[in-house]
């Protein structure tokens, strides 16, 4: 079994932690970095973030088109005035997370699997984030070394898969992540570990040698689910990061969100699926937007989404067409659209 030697883990963590520390943290700085001197018609007033601070790694910003306010990557992370609108049907708990918070740090919605909220930290703040208002301080259990979480998991022998989410679990250091995985490995009825993370996309150096070895040699069968919405998010370093996971025997799936002005046309979705295939990553889900407050301007009509999937089916092999789904509060599975 791989263990986190403190010195080697620190060395592996150094590069990506430096990227986190140097991330862009204001809309003004983001505009400067991407060459937007003037405030656009749908941009926020200076400093406005609607309670959800800007956080954008410079690696991700470097993939944006300079001087283009309509760049699809920029649109995902730059606050706009539309976020301040109160729109009926959009609220702070769009997928029923609070109702599913059955124990500190645990969301249990679906049969056979439970989700562990590891941290509120993320490698990028996407403006459509469905947990942008989630009460991490109240719902988590890190201060108790995850013991309430483990107690719940130990008491539910029907749970065979644990999903690490957040925030983003890969914003934890290797040492902290190793300790958490070790706790889960000690629960005999758990067989699989799934990690949901945007870090391999936005800060690819996070996929370091310790992480791949740790997952490769775990007692648990490890799966990685990344989050990429546009082919422009995949550069050489990102492709290499996903390749390191695949080469280590860790299956990698991608889930996207259908976003107005980002990927709501068939050519963009086709290009994304082809870019993922080149990286040996399976297009898994295309999510209908979760109706979180502040994100209404991203919503695409479901009928348009079905039309896009139909068009993709005529252009791509079946395994490259993502399942178009919605997460509906209280339902026992994702809803196919």
C-alpha positions as CSV (number, residue, x, y, z in Angstrom):
1,X,0.0,0.0,0.0
2,X,1.2,3.5,-0.9
3,X,1.5,5.9,2.1
4,X,2.1,9.6,2.0
5,X,5.7,10.2,3.0
6,X,5.5,13.7,4.3
7,X,8.6,15.0,2.3
8,X,7.6,13.4,-1.0
9,X,4.0,14.4,-0.6
10,X,5.1,18.0,0.1
11,X,7.2,18.1,-3.0
12,X,4.4,16.7,-5.1
13,X,2.0,19.3,-3.7
14,X,4.3,22.2,-4.2
15,X,3.5,23.1,-7.8
16,X,-0.3,22.9,-7.7
17,X,-0.5,24.7,-4.3
18,X,1.5,27.5,-5.8
19,X,-1.1,27.7,-8.6
20,X,-3.9,27.9,-6.0
21,X,-2.0,30.7,-4.2
22,X,-1.4,32.8,-7.3
23,X,-5.0,32.4,-8.7
24,X,-6.9,35.5,-9.9
25,X,-9.3,36.7,-7.2
26,X,-11.2,39.6,-8.6
27,X,-13.2,40.4,-11.7
28,X,-11.0,43.5,-12.3
29,X,-7.8,41.4,-12.3
30,X,-9.4,38.8,-14.5
31,X,-10.4,41.4,-17.1
32,X,-6.9,42.8,-17.1
33,X,-5.4,39.4,-17.6
34,X,-7.6,38.6,-20.6
35,X,-7.2,42.1,-22.1
36,X,-10.6,43.5,-21.4
37,X,-10.1,47.1,-20.3
38,X,-13.7,48.3,-20.7
39,X,-16.6,46.9,-18.7
40,X,-19.0,45.2,-21.0
41,X,-22.7,45.8,-21.1
42,X,-23.4,42.6,-19.1
43,X,-20.5,42.8,-16.8
44,X,-20.7,43.6,-13.1
45,X,-19.8,46.9,-11.5
46,X,-16.3,46.9,-10.1
47,X,-16.0,44.5,-7.2
48,X,-19.4,42.9,-7.5
49,X,-19.3,39.1,-7.0
50,X,-22.8,38.5,-5.6
51,X,-21.6,36.6,-2.6
52,X,-19.4,34.2,-4.6
53,X,-15.8,35.4,-4.9
54,X,-13.9,35.2,-8.2
55,X,-11.3,32.5,-8.2
56,X,-9.6,31.5,-11.5
57,X,-6.2,29.7,-11.9
58,X,-3.9,31.4,-14.2
59,X,-3.5,28.2,-16.2
60,X,-7.2,28.3,-17.0
61,X,-7.2,32.0,-17.8
62,X,-4.3,31.4,-20.2
63,X,-6.6,29.4,-22.5
64,X,-9.0,32.3,-22.9
65,X,-9.0,34.3,-26.1
66,X,-7.4,37.7,-25.4
67,X,-9.8,40.7,-25.6
68,X,-12.9,38.6,-26.3
69,X,-15.7,39.1,-23.8
70,X,-17.6,36.3,-25.3
71,X,-14.9,33.7,-24.8
72,X,-16.6,30.5,-23.6
73,X,-14.1,29.9,-20.8
74,X,-14.3,33.5,-19.6
75,X,-18.1,33.4,-19.5
76,X,-18.0,30.5,-17.0
77,X,-16.0,32.4,-14.4
78,X,-16.6,36.2,-14.9
79,X,-19.5,37.6,-12.8
80,X,-22.2,39.5,-14.7
81,X,-25.0,41.7,-13.6
82,X,-27.5,38.9,-14.5
83,X,-26.4,37.1,-11.3
84,X,-28.1,39.7,-9.2
85,X,-31.6,39.0,-10.7
86,X,-34.2,37.2,-8.7
87,X,-35.6,34.6,-11.1
88,X,-38.6,32.4,-10.1
89,X,-37.6,28.7,-9.8
90,X,-33.9,29.4,-9.0
91,X,-32.8,29.1,-5.4
92,X,-29.9,28.2,-3.1
93,X,-30.6,24.5,-2.8
94,X,-31.5,23.4,-6.4
95,X,-30.8,19.7,-6.2
96,X,-31.9,18.9,-2.6
97,X,-28.5,18.6,-1.0
98,X,-29.7,19.9,2.3
99,X,-32.4,17.3,2.5
100,X,-29.9,14.6,1.6
101,X,-27.4,15.7,4.3
102,X,-28.0,12.7,6.5
103,X,-24.8,13.0,8.7
104,X,-22.0,15.5,9.0
105,X,-20.2,15.5,5.7
106,X,-22.5,12.9,4.0
107,X,-25.1,13.3,1.3
108,X,-27.0,10.1,0.7
109,X,-29.4,10.3,-2.3
110,X,-28.9,7.2,-4.4
111,X,-28.9,3.4,-3.7
112,X,-25.6,1.8,-3.0
113,X,-23.5,5.0,-2.9
114,X,-23.0,8.0,-0.8
115,X,-21.2,11.3,-1.4
116,X,-18.7,12.8,1.1
117,X,-18.4,16.6,1.2
118,X,-14.6,16.9,1.7
119,X,-14.1,20.6,1.6
120,X,-15.6,23.9,0.5
121,X,-12.5,24.8,-1.4
122,X,-12.4,24.6,-5.2
123,X,-9.8,25.0,-7.9
124,X,-12.0,27.5,-9.8
125,X,-15.3,29.2,-9.0
126,X,-17.7,28.6,-11.9
127,X,-20.6,31.1,-11.8
128,X,-23.2,28.3,-12.4
129,X,-22.0,26.2,-9.4
130,X,-24.9,24.5,-7.8
131,X,-23.2,24.5,-4.4
132,X,-22.2,28.2,-4.5
133,X,-24.4,28.8,-1.4
134,X,-23.9,25.4,0.3
135,X,-23.3,25.7,4.1
136,X,-20.0,23.9,4.2
137,X,-19.2,25.0,7.7
138,X,-22.4,23.5,9.1
139,X,-22.6,20.4,6.9
140,X,-19.0,19.2,6.9
141,X,-17.0,17.2,9.5
142,X,-13.3,17.8,8.8
143,X,-12.9,19.3,12.3
144,X,-13.7,15.9,13.7
145,X,-11.3,14.1,11.3
146,X,-14.3,12.8,9.4
147,X,-15.4,10.5,12.3
148,X,-19.1,11.3,12.0
149,X,-18.8,10.6,8.2
150,X,-17.1,7.3,8.8
151,X,-19.6,6.3,11.5
152,X,-22.4,6.8,9.1
153,X,-20.7,4.8,6.3
154,X,-19.7,2.0,8.7
155,X,-23.4,1.7,9.8
156,X,-24.7,1.3,6.2
157,X,-23.5,-2.0,4.7
158,X,-25.5,-1.3,1.6
159,X,-23.1,1.5,0.6
160,X,-20.5,0.0,-1.7
161,X,-19.3,3.2,-3.4
162,X,-18.1,6.4,-1.9
163,X,-18.0,9.6,-4.0
164,X,-15.6,12.3,-2.9
165,X,-16.9,15.8,-3.8
166,X,-17.0,19.2,-2.3
167,X,-15.9,21.9,-3.3
168,X,-13.2,19.8,-4.8
169,X,-11.5,16.9,-3.0
170,X,-8.3,17.4,-5.0
171,X,-7.8,20.8,-3.3
172,X,-6.8,18.7,-0.3
173,X,-3.1,18.0,0.1
174,X,-1.8,14.5,-0.7
175,X,-1.3,13.8,3.0
176,X,-4.9,14.8,3.9
177,X,-6.3,12.9,0.9
178,X,-4.3,9.8,1.7
179,X,-5.6,9.9,5.3
180,X,-9.2,10.2,4.2
181,X,-8.9,7.4,1.6
182,X,-7.3,5.1,4.3
183,X,-10.3,5.6,6.5
184,X,-12.7,4.7,3.7
185,X,-10.5,1.6,2.8
186,X,-11.0,0.4,6.4
187,X,-14.7,0.0,5.8
188,X,-15.0,-3.5,4.5
189,X,-18.3,-3.2,2.5
190,X,-17.0,-0.2,0.5
191,X,-15.7,-1.5,-2.8
192,X,-15.3,1.6,-5.0
193,X,-14.0,5.2,-4.7
194,X,-15.1,7.9,-7.1
195,X,-13.5,11.3,-7.1
196,X,-15.3,14.2,-8.7
197,X,-12.9,17.0,-9.6
198,X,-12.3,20.0,-11.9
199,X,-8.7,20.2,-10.8
200,X,-7.2,18.0,-13.6
201,X,-8.8,20.5,-16.0
202,X,-8.0,23.8,-14.4
203,X,-4.7,23.0,-12.6
204,X,-3.4,19.9,-14.3
205,X,-0.3,19.7,-12.2
206,X,-2.6,18.4,-9.4
207,X,-2.4,15.0,-11.1
208,X,1.0,14.3,-9.6
209,X,2.9,11.1,-9.1
210,X,1.7,10.5,-5.6
211,X,-2.0,10.9,-6.5
212,X,-1.8,8.4,-9.4
213,X,0.1,5.9,-7.3
214,X,-2.2,6.2,-4.4
215,X,-5.3,5.5,-6.5
216,X,-3.6,2.8,-8.5
217,X,-2.7,0.8,-5.4
218,X,-5.8,1.4,-3.3
219,X,-7.8,-1.6,-2.2
220,X,-10.8,0.3,-3.7
221,X,-11.5,0.4,-7.4
222,X,-10.9,4.1,-8.1
223,X,-12.7,6.2,-10.8
224,X,-12.1,9.8,-11.7
225,X,-14.9,12.1,-12.9
226,X,-13.6,15.4,-14.3
227,X,-15.7,18.4,-15.4
228,X,-14.9,20.0,-18.7
229,X,-17.5,22.0,-20.8
230,X,-15.5,23.2,-23.8
231,X,-12.7,21.7,-26.0
232,X,-10.7,24.9,-25.4
233,X,-10.3,23.9,-21.8
234,X,-8.1,21.0,-22.9
235,X,-4.5,22.0,-23.7
236,X,-1.4,19.9,-23.8
237,X,-0.9,19.9,-20.0
238,X,-4.5,19.0,-19.3
239,X,-4.4,16.2,-21.9
240,X,-1.2,14.9,-20.3
241,X,-2.7,15.0,-16.8
242,X,-5.7,12.9,-17.9
243,X,-3.3,10.6,-19.7
244,X,-1.4,10.0,-16.5
245,X,-4.5,8.8,-14.8
246,X,-5.6,6.5,-17.7
247,X,-2.0,5.1,-17.9
248,X,-2.3,4.3,-14.2
249,X,-5.4,2.2,-14.8
250,X,-7.8,4.8,-13.4
251,X,-10.9,5.2,-15.7
252,X,-11.7,8.8,-16.4
253,X,-15.2,10.1,-17.2
254,X,-16.3,13.6,-18.0
255,X,-19.4,15.5,-17.1
256,X,-20.4,18.8,-18.6
257,X,-23.1,21.3,-18.0
258,X,-25.2,22.6,-21.0
259,X,-24.5,26.4,-20.8
260,X,-26.0,29.2,-22.9
261,X,-23.2,31.1,-24.7
262,X,-20.6,28.4,-23.8
263,X,-21.5,25.1,-25.4
264,X,-25.1,25.3,-26.6
265,X,-24.4,24.4,-30.2
266,X,-23.8,21.0,-31.8
267,X,-20.3,21.8,-33.2
268,X,-19.0,22.9,-29.8
269,X,-20.3,19.7,-28.2
270,X,-19.0,17.5,-31.0
271,X,-15.5,19.2,-30.7
272,X,-15.6,18.6,-26.9
273,X,-16.4,14.9,-27.3
274,X,-13.7,14.4,-29.9
275,X,-11.2,16.2,-27.7
276,X,-12.1,14.0,-24.8
277,X,-11.8,10.9,-26.9
278,X,-8.3,11.9,-27.9
279,X,-7.5,12.0,-24.2
280,X,-9.0,8.5,-23.7
281,X,-11.7,10.1,-21.5
282,X,-15.4,9.0,-21.8
283,X,-18.0,11.6,-22.3
284,X,-20.4,10.6,-19.5
285,X,-23.0,13.2,-18.7
286,X,-24.3,16.4,-20.2
287,X,-26.2,18.0,-17.3
288,X,-29.2,20.3,-17.7
289,X,-28.3,23.4,-15.6
290,X,-29.0,23.1,-11.9
291,X,-31.3,26.0,-11.1
292,X,-29.2,27.7,-8.6
293,X,-29.7,31.4,-7.8
294,X,-27.5,33.6,-9.9
295,X,-27.3,31.2,-12.9
296,X,-30.5,31.7,-14.8
297,X,-28.7,33.4,-17.7
298,X,-26.9,30.2,-18.4
299,X,-30.1,28.1,-18.8
300,X,-30.8,26.4,-22.1
301,X,-34.3,25.0,-22.8
302,X,-34.4,21.2,-22.4
303,X,-36.0,20.8,-25.8
304,X,-33.0,22.5,-27.4
305,X,-30.8,20.1,-25.4
306,X,-32.6,17.1,-26.7
307,X,-32.2,18.4,-30.2
308,X,-28.4,18.8,-29.7
309,X,-28.1,15.2,-28.4
310,X,-30.0,14.0,-31.5
311,X,-27.6,15.8,-33.8
312,X,-24.6,14.4,-31.9
313,X,-25.9,10.9,-32.3
314,X,-25.7,11.3,-36.1
315,X,-22.1,12.7,-35.9
316,X,-20.4,10.6,-33.2
317,X,-20.0,6.9,-32.2
318,X,-22.4,6.0,-29.4
319,X,-19.8,5.9,-26.7
320,X,-18.9,9.5,-27.4
321,X,-22.5,10.9,-27.0
322,X,-23.0,11.9,-23.3
323,X,-26.2,11.1,-21.5
324,X,-28.4,14.2,-21.3
325,X,-29.7,14.3,-17.7
326,X,-31.1,16.5,-15.0
327,X,-30.8,16.1,-11.2
328,X,-34.1,16.6,-9.6
329,X,-34.4,17.0,-5.8
330,X,-35.9,13.9,-4.2
331,X,-35.4,11.6,-7.2
332,X,-33.5,8.3,-6.7
333,X,-31.4,8.7,-9.8
334,X,-30.5,11.2,-12.5
335,X,-33.4,11.8,-14.8
336,X,-32.7,11.1,-18.5
337,X,-33.8,13.9,-20.8
